[in-house]
Amino acid sequence: MRFPPLFLGFSTIFWGFCTGWELFSIAAALVFEASNIIKTRFDLQKKDFIRISDLSSLVMLILLFYAYVENEPRMIFLSFITTLPIIFMPLLFAQLFSTSDKVIIGTKWGKRTHSHSPVDVRMLYILSIVFSTAAANIKSVWFVIPFLAMILVALSGYARDAKTLKRYLGFSLVAVFITVLIGATVVAGHFLIGRKMMEWYNDWYASLSADPFRTSTAMGELGKMKLSGEIVFRVYPEEPSIPLYMKQSDYNVIVNNTWYSRPKKTESVFPVNDMEWQFFGKGGGRKMMRISTWMGKEKGEGVLPLPEGAKRALELDVAGIEKSVLGAVYVEEGPELLEFTITYDPEESFEPRPGRGDLFIPKEEQTVIGEVMRRNGLIGATSEETLANIERFFAGFTYTLDQKNRAGESYLADFLINTRSGHCEYFATATVLMLRNAGIAARYRTGFMLDEYDSFENALIARKRDAHAWVAAYIGDRWVNVDTTPPQWKEADSMEKSFFEPVSDFMSWVKMKYENYRRKKSSEFNKILISLAVFLTAFLMIRVYMRKKRVKKETLQENTFFEVSGSDSPLYEILNFYEKAGLKREDNETLRRWIEKNRGKLDENIDFSAFAGLHEKLRFDTGADKAVVMAELLKQYEVWKNIPVKLK
């Protein structure tokens, strides 16, 4: 297909200004249009085009990765579509500056090479521009006019007379309509996915805004989190200690299977220095750890996971901090990825002393709790002895996420008497109420229990399935952590982990590193990955071209970069003869259609359909004996040459 001068350059710039790649598109357009000025061409072979195809595949992977790290999940697909032309740029560059007017697209894996028939990549490139610009600007009125002009210019080569002009205009309008329709479908699909995702996460976002301190938690909420291996934060301690409990919230009142934090009073925390916040106590702690945690994407808000005895936070770049009466620390506004250092004294506890709520037992559970305590003789002479008895009692229980209560019984009665099996929320709730029955103040505590150390990152990893519930008991005039959940719970939760978890872990690490880099640089540096792709393209293309023979464009007679089967067919000489005689074959016209159109003008002594069949067999039939087919073609050619009058 013939393209008007400057069309490729204009289309590239048009795409750039539609999708936000202005400077990049201008540079690419100048390179493409330079092929009309620079006459030197490179003699590229099939293997060279295969290498360039692999380079385009590498560019595509980089663009996918760029879309992943730069956008929210619901925006990744649309973002990738707007960069489609970049994938074809290495191939287009190769076609424009080689001795060929087509390229081979393929790939090489090991010793095997997979390739397709030669194609004019200019058409694929223009289609990618049309598709990406339509998807990116489907709601923009100004976009339609230059878009229509681009389609009209691209197809203008088909208009040669009044008859073809009508078809050309009709086809152009249909092409614009179909393209805009496809773009609208892509955008509609994108927004549909976005709406669905918003529905899925609506409860989560609502819980953050309506209950930012997580002042309530229903039984089963942590159980849902245990189905996911997604990494939510990382801890870099000075001295790794396993297991590590990271608290988020305490609860002291339970009503209808839901724990509440009472009272709901909060107080603001003010920075003592630049990005330094005193959470609890005075001064800094003896120990230190660095925490890297993902916050909410909308406002960067949420409850911080903190070690026991947390005191002062350093390098905490947030807009504001609030803390609850029971010790939950809430970030009001911050970045998506929050990294800070916390100093702490694990032997100290800054939670408030016990109150009446720390001894409360719901009426519906008092009977079963009292019966279990009496029947098993769990109340000891001291608080320490009672705690030891309760821990021994739960040693005979098992861990499971598949919890099914009997109808008509409370979940605790079923758990303590019948099933004797459950997950951490059941063990923690039962332990709190049993301690309270013995007169020991206790609170229900949620957070994460970390025991996975990654030597690659030198960090303790916190996944969603590490979410945990345990007990804070007031013993010996201080709050101590009590965990009665069987230690096998970690192994049980990890059994269902995804086969692709290592891949998602690596992507999470890369995204964390990228986010840290992006925060330190201005937004203009966000396209560093594309610059890397451009560098790789230039480097590999130079390596290919430096080894190739250069020839002048004016001296090119044939397509020399690869051997085409059947390129020496004598039928080409016959076609040249008839074209000079006025029977021109159009660019998009097949050989058999040309024969049918001119059958009344061709000599009847030659069966041109059979001649065409032999030619196609020579060109495309890989199983044919080429020598036999060529011999038959030459015989027919000699018959044609000896006909005195070849046109009627």
VENCOR-V118033 format. One line per field, one symbol per residue. psi: psi as a letter, one per 30 degrees, with the letter a starting at -180 (. if undefined). Layout:
BEGIN
psi = ???
END
This chain:
BEGIN
psi = kkklkgeeeeeeeeeeffggheeeeeeeeeeeffffekfklkiklefeeeeeeeeeeeeeeeeeeeeefflleffeeeeeefgefeefeeeeeeefglflgllkkaljjbfkkklllkljfeeeeeeeeeeeeeefgfgkefeeefeeeeeeeegfffjfaeefeeeeeeeeeeeeeeeeeeeeeeeeeeeeeeeeeeeegeeeeeeeeeifghflkkkfeeeefffkgkkflkkilejkkklkkjkelkkfkkkhgkkkjklgklkkkkkfajgkkjelakallflklkkjkkakfefhllkkkklkgkdkkkhjilelkkkleggkkkkekalekkklkkkljfflkgkllkaefggkkkeffeeeeeeeeeeghfjafleeeeeeeeeeeffgllkkfikjkkkfkleeeeefedehkaaeeeeeeeeeeeeefggkkllkklbkjkgjkjfefhlkkjleffklkakjkjkhglkkkkjfkkffeeeefffglkfgeeeeeeeeeeeeeeeeeeffllffgfheeeeeeeeeeeeeeeeeffflkklkeffkeljgflkkkgfgkffeeeeeeeefffikklegkleeeeeeegefflkffkjfeeeeeeeeeeefjffljeeeeeeeeeeeeeeeegkejfk.
END
